[in-house]
């Protein structure tokens, strides 16, 4: 089999690694595989499933090496492809964010010679919002991971790359899709690109934040069926694998290296999987690239603030255990629930079903997997454990519920150690991956930012309502599990006008902020005002310029350091003070 066939086949699993195998392991003799190198020790193995999923093979327990699944950070996605009515189009979100004012003189910042990369659902490249004044495409490249009939990008094994020349050839054809068949049936990627980098439409009724920037797009392929089954993700929900996202980031980085252009990578995707500190292989890769000059990551903070999918517990001598009450909805096919416990304690669990049956699980000292079947109920429960998870060092316990009984489940958590104590966090999947009737009865809205928005070098964006300047109820809350401050700023994200209809969610907030970052990169790098900036530097510019209210303390869990204000950045540099 070719590497391309292995990457695409459901008979091969994706395994992420951030180290070099010892020579004595002799992996070549162990399995049928191929390997894609990301950077240094970071890479992806595509290994025959039979070699890694057997009962005796320990790799199934190595949580850190299995790709996580990511969903779209958008709310209210009905009528995805419906075009906006002209009289509904507006630029209020850009005005509110101080973006329009710096597009005009004397700064005239429109993202010139800056590339914004979108890793998403693709793009409707024929739409006028992605064309220049002469009708040519402003999209410099599309890597469509879903189309296998064309030529992949150099250094990659699958998908098809479409260049700017190919896109212009398609636009000159009566049937563009017959030349370049890549499209965006979902609409999410097109919305992101239009908000961040859309062209000025006729009559000035719409413009993106960085209308002169170059646009690069990666259309993600859907996650393999084995991952959906592993995480119990409904088949109809968009779901993307961490391995494809890693390669998408690598592609965008390689592309702009050839052009020697500044790059903003916008991620409107997220997950509740992970330790909520930004560790792991995706976080490591983003952190590495984010430290490089002229490389900026902008990440949506997610829409889990009011989902009731996070539980925080503390154990003390006064309260030697914590009871987690979990409501499971009707016809729930299954789901995962992840517990992260802080050292030095060991965490045990007693699980009581709605019918009163219970099972006891004691934390072992090594990676293990135990299965439980309830006698009077159809539920099958699998518990997997890592006492010291590879990336974070925390204890990790995954509860895998299969055909869970409807009703209230109680999970009692206690700890072991030299003294009674310890704290832990538990997360359910993001809203799209779970029935709306499954949630914690006593949840905490804190630490509901989604991964990978915890990565330190990334700009993490919350979502607020422009009408009354209030944080959106769905917007993910900080801080990180290790108390690192996220989000960084908040941007408009409720009923934002786009050429594809009004959209809401933190992904829209991230798109606006990505365009703002392109403006700052034009000023800093293209115009030679601060040519050595990286993601952290741009983040701090945004923090200094953010609008803050006198009655709030900053940073805070909802707003980070305040509302996005690009004009405020330049006001602060000019010594004009900060708006309140």
FENZI-V487713 format. One line per field, one symbol per residue. ss: DSSP state (H for helix, E for strand, L for the rest). phi: phi as a letter, one per 40 degrees, with the letter a starting at -180 (. if undefined). Layout:
BEGIN
ss: ???
phi: ???
END
This chain:
BEGIN
ss: LLHHHHHHLLLEEEEEELLLLLHHHLHHHLLLEEEEEEELLEEEEEEEHHHLLLLLLHHHHLHHHELLEEEELLELLLLLLLLLLHHHLLLHHHHHLLHHHHHLLLLLLLLLLEEEEEEELLLLLLLHHHELLLLLELEEEEEELLLLLLLLLLLLLLLEEEEHHHHHHHHLLLLHHHHLLLLLLLLHHHHHHHHHHLLLLHHHLLLLLLLLLEEEEEELLLLLHHHHHHHLLLLLLLLEEHHHHHHHHHHHHHHHHHHLLEEEEEELEEELLLLLLLLLHHHHHHHHHHLLLLEEEEEELLLLLLLLLEEEEELLLLLLEEEEEEEELLLLLEEEEEEEELLLLEEEEEEELLLLLEEEELLLLLLEEEEEELLLLLLEEEEEEELLLLLLLLEEEEEEEELLLLEEEEEEEEEELLLLLLEEEEEELLHHHLLLLLEELLLLLLLLLLELLLLLLLEEEEEEELLLLEELLLLLLLLLLLLLLLLLEEEELLLELLLLLLEELHHHHHHHHHHHHHHHHHHHHHLLLLLLLLHHHHHHHHHHHLELLLLLLLLELLLELLELLHHHHHHHHLLLLLLL
phi: .ccdcccccccbccbcbbaccddccfcdccacabbbccafccabcbbddccbbcdcccccccdcccccbbbccbbgccfdcccccdcccabdcccccgcccccccccfcbgdgbbbbbbachaccccdcbbcccgcccccabbcccbbcbccccgbbagbbbccccccccccccbdcccbccabcchccccdccccaccccdggcaaccbcbccbbbbccccccdccdcdcfcdcccdabcdcccdcccccccccccccfbcbbbbbbbaacchcgbgcgcccccccccccccgbbbbbccgbbcbcfbbbbbbbaccbcabcccbcbccgcciababbbbccccbbbbbbbcdchcabbbbcccbcaabbbbcccbccbbbbbabcbcdcbgccbbbbbcbfccchccbbcbbbbicbcihbabbbcccdccacccbaccbbbccfbdcccccdcccccbcbbccdbfbccccdcbcccccgccaccabbdabfccbcbgcbbhcccdccdcccccccccccccccgcacbcbccccdccccccccbcccbcbcbccbgbhcdacccccccccgcgbcb
END
